Amino acid sequence: MIRREDSRLVAGHGRYTSDWNLPGQLHAAVLRADRAHAEIVRLDAARALAHPGVKAVLTGADARAAGFKSLPNVVSYTGKDGQALRKPHHPVLAMERVRFVGEPVAMIVADAAASAEDARELVEIEYRDLPAVASFDAAVADGAPQLHADVPGNLAFEYESGDAQAAAAAFARARFVSRLTMDSQRLVGNMLEPRACLVAFDPESGRYTIYAPVQGPGGMRGQISAVTGLDQDRIVIATQDVGGSFGVHGAAYPEYFAAMLAAKQLGRPVKWVGTRSEAFLSDFQGRAISLTGEIALDADGNFLAIRFDDRADLGAYGAAFGAFIATRNLTITMGGVYRVPALYARTRLAYTNTAPVSAYRGAGRPDIAYAVERLVDYAAREHGFDPVELRRRNFVPSAAMPYKTPNAGTYDCGDFEGVMDDALEHADWAGFARRRAAAGRAGKLRGIGIATYLEAGGGGAVPKDQVAVEFDRNGAMTLFAVTQSSGQGHETAFPQVVAGTLGIDEKHVRFHAGAPGVDLVGNATGGSRGALGTGSAFRVLGEKLIALARPHAAARLKAAESDLRYEKGAFRAGGRSIGFVELARALSGPKPHPLDTVAEGTFGATYPNGCHIAEVEIDPETGVASIERYTAVDDLGNVINHALVEGQVHGGVVQGAGQVFGEHAVYDPDTAQLLTGSFMDYPMPRAGGLRDMHVDDHPVPTRTNALGAKGVGESGATGALPALANATIDALRTLGIRHLDMPFTPARVWAAIRRARDAK
């Protein structure tokens, strides 16, 4: 089944946040800090307020007067020795001090967007500059400038997972030990649709309607309620289409709250549309983690222990999910697909004068997969093991499932060896030597890299997922859920699940994000939960509809319910039958329809996994790397729609390639000014960068949800980082290069080649 939404979106009939307009709306522009760390000595908006068309200039004092609390953070658990996360106040608009370039200082509201932008230049602001820190190491150094009075030493949190003593004992008896430090560099999300919002306030009901790009209305309402103190029933989230998210749109941002203040104060809707430049400066960023890993092996290559010492840069504030990602998400799969008797990790988190860090595709899972698979590859080369056979020796066997890890959770099911064998065959691993020789004759360096990754999927903050259905007079149904598509294909997948369960044509089913007349609960899109959570709830819904329709079918067929059979979309009794759609049409009348209903389910986490194999060629004279072949074999459980899966894998792999070969948000170490604030300095992956890609699946259905699905949202990016990195290092290995940090830009690779040749 092709993607239903494509024809609508390609034809320009999508409706993104900036497409919404309301009568009488005003327009907002945001004044942002132009320096990383400074006290606000004076802010004078008189000239801006006098500018034609300007209605208001809001500052941090307005947010404080409204009683707005700190922007939320999800970490509620304790760290090492019971310590709590030190989370300083994260203001809607800066108060007394700015802490990163791009921090919102004021919102200017006017009749027209151009007027608001012009007036922004008239706000007079005087700063007293303070020294800034732009990295974890600088932030925790002795004598470093302090960002927050209530966070001594800028150290926000120290977290532990696993058993330090067991790991130390394993390392003490190990025959081989390898150690490697790996950086997963800071990234900018750069979704197709920049952030925006349109806020309307109804004084009679006290209700706000907020149009914004979100991953789910429930989570957004919860965040907005936590900051404003409003009851959630006074917050309406209105979203139709979202142009990409990757976790970045999952958080409530300062601009949304400032627009709420303005809409209430001025009695008119207020619209703000961010620019790409603002996105670079102020969107919550991703990754920014350094991982030092160690692995212990016995004489035969059996893994004895893995331990990590990690450092995470949170940026200026503890944004929504940043601290959670750098702790729980980073450690839950730190054993990878391997049976490792002892695991231990310590993570330290610090505040810096940079944009806050939160969720970005995979949210920690790609980082730890990259670290584990680079470490395994490095150990294999360092100690003379074949990298494939070393992995095979240490896989968690299928017979050991469900497998309880030493530190965090239980893997429900998997066939790691079978997945790898499929990938080796599809990638023609055995024929690589021939391809490398041919590349050598052409003056190129060719390498091959393998990654057998695992990631946790399906977690959610809400304990259950609810969905609903409403029927029209023609027997067609509209499905509802509170998960939001940002490109995943919900309008295709969810009707396919329900239609498949009922055995009817998909044309009778459509999906609409958001709730109908009932208040549904459910998890947002994220963590590969869409199919296995909401999709499973729709499977339950299909089964419930058959049960609800059964007595009506029995009455129509004049048969006992016990005599009815349901098959191929119809109820049958003796020689008579009535189709489900025909029955639904016959039951139409005054609302509600007799089959309108809500279904729900509680579905557990699962562990998508796979084996990705990449081949990379490097021109040693320029340092330019190209991806020549790529094979992805993933265990995603039962697959609902192969076209959607392939699209997700393709996009994830290319996104991973962006990090491996170019993307890097760089701040000046002295001033903490962003040096990569546009696409002139921040290279994105382009069409043609990955020309030969094979995608296949090796499904091992899970029992943790009704569909047996494991999710695909993160798999491409999670597998791509280590596979492409291992391939690149393999290409450079003949020159004596054993490790480089991402991104492998031409300049960085060329310099490494020059150093290696000079050393020889």
Sequence and secondary structure as in RCSB ss.txt:
>XXXX:A:sequence
MIRREDSRLVAGHGRYTSDWNLPGQLHAAVLRADRAHAEIVRLDAARALAHPGVKAVLTGADARAAGFKSLPNVV
SYTGKDGQALRKPHHPVLAMERVRFVGEPVAMIVADAAASAEDARELVEIEYRDLPAVASFDAAVADGAPQLHAD
VPGNLAFEYESGDAQAAAAAFARARFVSRLTMDSQRLVGNMLEPRACLVAFDPESGRYTIYAPVQGPGGMRGQIS
AVTGLDQDRIVIATQDVGGSFGVHGAAYPEYFAAMLAAKQLGRPVKWVGTRSEAFLSDFQGRAISLTGEIALDAD
GNFLAIRFDDRADLGAYGAAFGAFIATRNLTITMGGVYRVPALYARTRLAYTNTAPVSAYRGAGRPDIAYAVERL
VDYAAREHGFDPVELRRRNFVPSAAMPYKTPNAGTYDCGDFEGVMDDALEHADWAGFARRRAAAGRAGKLRGIGI
ATYLEAGGGGAVPKDQVAVEFDRNGAMTLFAVTQSSGQGHETAFPQVVAGTLGIDEKHVRFHAGAPGVDLVGNAT
GGSRGALGTGSAFRVLGEKLIALARPHAAARLKAAESDLRYEKGAFRAGGRSIGFVELARALSGPKPHPLDTVAE
GTFGATYPNGCHIAEVEIDPETGVASIERYTAVDDLGNVINHALVEGQVHGGVVQGAGQVFGEHAVYDPDTAQLL
TGSFMDYPMPRAGGLRDMHVDDHPVPTRTNALGAKGVGESGATGALPALANATIDALRTLGIRHLDMPFTPARVW
AAIRRARDAK
>XXXX:A:secstr
   THHHHHHTT    GGG   TT EEEEEEE SSSSEEEEEEE HHHHTSTTEEEEEEHHHHHHTT        
 S  GGG         SS  SEE STT EEEEEEESSHHHHHHHHTT EEEEEE     SHHHHHSTT   S TT
SGGGEEEEEEEE HHHHHHHHHT SEEEEEEEEE  B    SS  EEEEEEETTTTEEEEE   S HHHHHHHHH
HHH   GGGEEEE S     TTGGGS  HHHHHHHHHHHHHTS EEEE  HHHHHHHS BB  EEEEEEEEE TT
  EEEEEEEEEEE  SS  TTHHHIIIIIHHTTTTTTB  SEEEEEEEEE  SS  B   TTTTHHHHHHHHHHH
HHHHHHHHT  HHHHHHHHB  GGG SEE SSS EE    HHHHHHHHHHHTTGGGHHHHHHHHHHTT EEEEEE
EEEE  B   SSS EEEEEEE TTS EEEEES   SSS HHHHHHHHHHHHHT  GGGEEEEEB  SS      S
 TT IIIIIIHHHHHHHHHHHHHHHHHHHHHHT  GGG EEETTEEEETTEEEEHHHHHHHT  SSS TT EEEE
E    B  EEEEEEEEEE TTT  EEEEEEEEEEE BS S HHHHHHHHHHHHHHHHHHHHT    B TTT  BS
  STTTS    TTSB  EEEEE     SSSTT B   TTHHHHHHHHHHHHHHHHHHGGGT     S   HHHHH
HHHHHHHHH 
